[in-house]
Structure formats: C-alpha cells, structure tokens
Amino acid sequence: MNDFLIPQHVNSFHRANPVAKLLCMILLFMLTLFTHRLDFVFYQMACFLLLLLLFSGHRFWKISLIILPFLLVFIASSSTMILFGKGDTVWWKWGLIQISQESFYRGIHIGFKSVTFAMEGLLFVLTTPSVALFYALMQKAKLPPKYAYSFMASIRLLPMVWEELLIRRNALRIRGVRSLRGGMKWLGILKLYMVPLLAQGIRRAHRVAVAMETKAFDGQGERSYYYPSEYSKSDIWVILLLSAAVAAALLMSILLPPFGITDVRYR
Amino acid sequence: MGEVQLQKGSKGLKLSDLLVTVLISVVLGVVYHFWSSVYSLLSPLFFQADELVYGMWFIASTLVFLLIRKPGVALIAEVAAAHVEVLFGSGWGIQLLIYSLFQGLAAELVFAAFRYRKFSAPVAGLAGFAAAVGSLLPDIFYGYVADYEPWMFIAKYSMRAVSSVVIAGFLAYSLAKAVEKTGVTSLLRPVESKDMAALDD
C-alpha cells in the first residue's frame, strides 16, 4: 500500500493466517478490556511493546515514530479520570478538581489499557496487508465476497477521494472563497466540501460496482481465489508467542508488582 | 415487467449498495481526519468541551442510511469508517472497531424500529442519540466512567447526547438533503411504487 509500511524482514507474524491472528487479537482485546489489575495491564503493555519492537519487521526508529503519539492517547484517556474520578484518599483538591489516590491509579490504568490496545492493533496492522486480511476472511471466515471486495475496492479508491479534496480546495480558493470564521459559517464550509465529495464518491462507487457486478465479484457459493489463504505452522508460533507474552505479563505482575493494586474499580 | 418485479423482490444489499456505503464511509474517514483537529482545538476551551463535537463520530451511520435507505447500511457504514481509522494506524486501535459495532448497531435498531420507512431529521436525531448510548456501553468497561464524580458523568454524557442529536441527526439530514439535490441518490434508492406508477402515465 505504502512504501513506508513495507516490512524490513518477514517472520512468523507476517506468514501467519490473518484470520488466526485476528482471532488472537480479539481474545487479547477481551483479556485487556476485562483486566482490572493495574500491575497486569502495565506488564501487558510492556510485553506487547517488546513484541512490537521484535516482531513487527520494521526498523526501530519507524516503530518509535509510530508509537510516539500513543503518549497523547495515554494523556487523553487518563486525564479525565485522574482529575474527576471518585476516590476517598484525597491528594489534592482545587475547585471541582479532586485528585485522589484511587482516581489517579484508575486513570493511569485506563491510560495503560488504551496504549495496550493501540499496541495490539498496531502489531496486527503492521504485519497484515489488508488484501491478505480480506482474502483470508472470505476463505476461512466465510465472509460473503461482496463485502470483502467492496472494502478492498474502497481502499483503492481512497487516493482518488484525497485528490478530489485537493482539487476542491484549489477550486474554492480560485473562486475566492475565503475561510470563514466564527458563528455557524463553518457549517457552510463543511457543505462546500462534503457535498461534491459525497456526490462524486457515490457516482464513482456506483460505476465501479456495476463493473464489478458484471464480473461476478458479488458471486454466491464456491469460487476460486487468486491468493489462496491457508493455515500453517506459523499460526501455531504466533499463538505460542502471544500466549507466552500474556503468561510473562501475568507472572511478572505477581512476582514484581510495581503498584500493588489488585482492583482499580471503586467499591 | 418481470425484471422489474425481480428487482423489487430482492431485499438484500447488492454489491453496489455495499461499495457506495463503504466508499462514503471512506470519504467520512477523510473528514474525520480533519475533524480530530477541531476536536483537539476545542479541548482547551474548557474541560471535556470536545464532547460537544463528539456526534461527528456517529455521522457515518445516519448519513449513509439517509442516502441509501436500506436495512443494514447504518451498521456497515460505522464499522467501515472505524476500519479506515484503524488502517491508518491511528493510536485509537482496535477499540474503535468495538465502539463502532455498538454505535452502528444502536443506530440501526432505531431505523429498524421505524421499519426502515422514516427518513426525517428527528428519526436521524434519535438514531444519533442511540449511537451515543451505544458508545456508553464500552465506555463503562473500558473507561470505568461509572466511577467519575456523578456531576462529571452527567455533564460529559449530556454534552455528548446533545451533540449526537445535532450533528449525527440534523446536520446529517441537511447534508443528505443537499446531496439529494445533486440527483446522485436516484442511482441507489430502491424502486418505489410511485416510480412504477410514473412509468404507466
């Protein structure tokens, strides 16, 4: 899709079947979502960071560049809870703001959770080309081809949408439409951009869809695929590695708990 | 006439419906890209002010439904828009997909409750409100929002509800009306008996 996202080297994570990987990721997501133990989430984050650095197949600086914004995610998701969460052991109070021990730990717990989700998602996205994902979903998860092909076609159409946006911007500029400020004028601007983009998008999508229908991309039942999607030994490796990461996180959280908080929820 | 009957009979989504749904969501994905800067501009105004524009994240489901008017598109649109975000490697990873499932499903249920026959602004507003409620469910497990101070909880979610009704409801409706004027929606909508009658005249 993009040169930037072509991995430097390929390993079991890249060779594994996307459906198997997706299932693992959903299970991991559930695990993280229902973890209320601060130490466990912290080590989950650490373990997935390690997996990401070791197995994504990308250079270190690239990964660092991508995960830098996760800091913002951490702050955005934790701040409200830290400042406005329930808690009894008050550390600091100023007007409506009240930082308590409980709310602070709960806040950073949410932050760690968000970053863990982001790492899990990134591990999947960086090791799976989206075409491979949709071919695997069609062959292994019985996703009807019309869904898979419409997603794949839309991804291909995305650059055209982007180009149209730039053309529209230049057209408006040449016609002397100034960026309007204040009041409800942004609504007008929004419409100036959205209506032609949407109309043109609908026209183009419809045209492409008619062509695809005549070539039976919406076919029912058995069909052959250009890219066969198979399970392999790599799937077992990935499952083992991910399980090992979770086991390591659990073990570390029992042996070396940095916070010693077992449940961040308010009683 | 036989062919026309056949078209009327098939209720499922065709590839063209799906492709249009997903592509509109992709366009909205581009809009979201800019919207997140509006979102972060508002944040310093006062705490949680960003909730005032939260409804934009629900606009995919209502807008696409108002344009295509077929069952199922509201859910697919919301998931497709989230999928675009995930694909871009946004920091908000896989949780977006879970949120989109809940939000899209909630909006879809509202449209289904009106048997997919009502396309008015209030119904779209109600669907936007439902999507906001849908987003509350994962929030409880993920963000422990029930453990906010009660006033904060109420302030946050009432702002979100208002913005959902206004943006995902009324703004989506006015956008859909404006797009309708261009005439492209006639490509997509199911043939109605009114149109059939027009042929006989």
Interface residues (C-beta under 8 A of the other chain):
Chain A: M25 I26 F29 L33 F34 I66 P69 F70 L72 V73 S77 T80 M81 L83 F84 G85 K86 L96 Q98 S103 R106 H109 I110 K113 S114 F117 A118 M119 E120 G121 L122 F124 V125 L126 S130 K146 Y147 Y149 S150 F151 A153 S154 I155 L157 L158 V161 W162 L165 L187 L190 K191 M194 V195 L197 L198 A199 G201 I202 R203 R204 A205 H206 V208 A209 V210 M212 E213 F217 D218 V264 R265 Y266
Chain B: L13 K14 L15 S16 L18 L19 V20 T21 V22 L23 I24 S25 V26 V27 G29 V30 V31 F47 Q48 L67 I76 A80 H83 V84 V86 L87 G89 G91 W92 G93 I94 Q95 I98 F141 Y142 G143 Y144 A146 D147 Y148 E149 W151 M152 K156 L171 S174 L175 A178 V179 T182 V184 T185 L187 L188
